[in-house]
Amino acid sequence: MNPRLAGAALGAAIVAAALGCAATDESLDQDRSDEAAASTVQAADPDASVQARVVLANLRSFDLTSPTAFDRRILLGQQEPDVSNRARNGLDPLPSDVQAIAGRSPALASYELSAVYRGATTMFDRAAFTAGRGRLRELILDKKKKGILVSLVWHMRCPKASPNGPDKYSPADCPPDYNLEELLEIKPDGRRGAHFDEWKGMLDEIAELLWSLKDDRGNLVPVLLRPMHEHTGGWFWWGRDNDASAFVRVWRHMVTYLREGRGLHSVLWVFCPAAPTDSATRGYQATYPGDAFVDIVAFDRYDLGSTFASRYADDLSEIGAFARAHGKAAAVAEVGRDWSQAGVSRDTTWFTRSMLAPLERRSFAYVSLWRNAPWEKFVPEPGDGPLAEDFKTMATGPSVLLAGKHDLYRALHPLY
């Protein structure tokens, strides 16, 4: 046996004995498989935990072009699947529309970091984040127990006059010093960024959340972190109005600080431009932080009209090729059509034909739909007739993996 694997097995036995329980052959075999799977994949973080590398190995294994049926699948995810529906939105449990229609929950759940401190009037309110992060911690640990992967996205809000005011993110709605250069410790002119200290303080709060995510064995739960998403668009203050070099420097500081400054090696980093083949959002290559700072290359694309099919296919080709060239997993981080909008065509084959069919010729780890909320609807509800039936056909077909079939935090292939 490989000495490294033997050491891992011995360590697992010692831990089990210390906990006062007998280590079963099955659990030791799984530990060996995890260690072996982790050794086959190179994460951006050279010190990434075994658990993080196992998750990455699993994500890399899903491939709808694979000759092996087991791997010829893609994970289905959704934003806030169990805390947001057409009735309410927040961090409290609610019935899942995906589960109601497909019988299982999504295999990947995405949560919003700014929902932790939604009562704050600024994105830099550390006290509000501290007060609210316990609920998010509970949600993430619940998903870990169920074998469901977790992604975190962060809509960094502009300041507002009152906690109940509408959230805004655009450059026009933010103070002029809400730009990426002001998050730098040293700007090009040699001065300290106006918000650097506050930014670093918020990274500390996120670090405390991530450090609190320990499973029953004391291991940190891996999470996918997708900050500063859709930065190639102009609708967020961290978007294309910023110089590409500022984006790269802020991203690298963020990763380095959490990884080396706070000792976190449980994060998989998701780089996510918007609609990468649109003329208005091109240029993501210039903002790519480098292979040492990214684990997954993803994109967001919404169906806003007649050009969706061709542009979506182009995005899949573009991002798929870029991810392969850089040795990264590829993903669709956000996709969908808002079925609540007046005048939206009731294309009752959208989920099978428009969303899934183009993916079946690609190597992507997951595809994630946006949420249902009182003001928007991206997943059918029970009673939506043919549209709901099409969603069920897509979600329960052989190409799609929902929760409950596998623990996605354990190696899916016995490699030892």
Helices and strands as residue ranges (DSSP letters): H 3-18, H 25-39, H 50-61, E 74-79, H 97-102, E 108-112, G 113-117, H 126-145, E 149-153, G 171-173, G 180-183, H 196-211, E 223-226, H 244-256, I 257-261, E 267-271, G 279-281, H 284-287, G 291-293, E 296-302, H 308-325, E 329-336, I 350-356, G 357-361, E 366-369, H 385-395, E 400-401
